[in-house]
Every structure is written in C-alpha cells, then in structure tokens.
Amino acid sequence: MKKALIILFALVLGILTGLFVGTRSELIVEAADVVGNMWLNALRMTVIPLVFTLLIVGIGKAASMARAGRMTARAILFMIFILWCSSAMAAFVTPALLNIFPLNIDAAAALQAALGDAAAPGDVPPFSEFLRALIPTNAIAAA
C-alpha cells in the first residue's frame, strides 16, 4: 500500500477514534491533550535553532557570494541601507508622528492605568499545565 494511503487511513482512524473516545471519557481526552501539547512544544523547540542556523549559513553564503561579484555586494549594501533607514524611522519618525497626531487623552489614561496595575495572583494551575510546561516552546526564552 502506498504511504499516502496509509497516512490517510491513519488520519481517518484517528478522527473516528477521537470522536468515539471524546464523548466517552474526559480523562483520556485530557491525557491526549497534554501529550499532544508536549509533542508540539518539543517540535517548536527545534524551530529556533534551525532558523538561527539558517540565518548564520545565509550570512556566510552571502559573504562568499559578495566575493563573486560586484552586483551581490551592492545588493548586500542596499539591504543594510534599508535596515538602517527603517531603524532611523522607528527611532525618529515614529515619535515625531506621535507628537503630530497625539493619542486620545482617554485612551492614554486607560493605557497608563492598564500598564500601572499589577494583576492579582491567580489560582494554582492543574497538574496537566505543569506537564505541558515541562517542554518549553522557545529554547532562547527557556535559557
């Protein structure tokens, strides 16, 4: 049997099993939810290192390609120029625009009130939340 058909069969079987079990047992659904979230968090943990590696490799390849031709060097310099312009715009133009078009006084007061209050501590989360938090979604934030 082709792999695509096996995957399709497993998908349909999983959906039917979930529909049957989901109406019967809340404990099984909660356990499957915890295991599924832990699995997805483990998958997310791999994303940041992969993106970081691709970024480093891309910069290295761009530097090696810059040696290959003048056009590549000009493209890299133009990208750096665009980055500097956007940074300058964020640093200078945005505050100037906020001075020209000030925030509504009621909205500013509501924003200050929302940012100034500390939220009261909530209830203790259930054990399933502890299990979900065992595998972080972001390796950098976890470090």
Stockholm file with secondary structure:
# STOCKHOLM 1.0

chainA/1-143         MKKALIILFALVLGILTGLFVGTRSELIVEAADVVGNMWLNALRMTVIPLVFTLLIVGIGKAASMARAGRMTARAILFMIFILWCSSAMAAFVTPALLNIFPLNIDAAAALQAALGDAAAPGDVPPFSEFLRALIPTNAIAAA
#=GR chainA/1-143 SS CCHHHHHHHHHHHHHHHHHHHHTTCHHHHHHHHHHHHHHHHHHHHHHHHHHHHHHHHHHHHHHHHHTTCHHHHHHHHHHHHHHHHHHHIIIIIHHHHHHHSCCCHHHHHHHHHHHHCCCCCCCCCCHHHHHHTTSCSCHHHHC
#=GC SS_cons         CCHHHHHHHHHHHHHHHHHHHHTTCHHHHHHHHHHHHHHHHHHHHHHHHHHHHHHHHHHHHHHHHHTTCHHHHHHHHHHHHHHHHHHHIIIIIHHHHHHHSCCCHHHHHHHHHHHHCCCCCCCCCCHHHHHHTTSCSCHHHHC
//
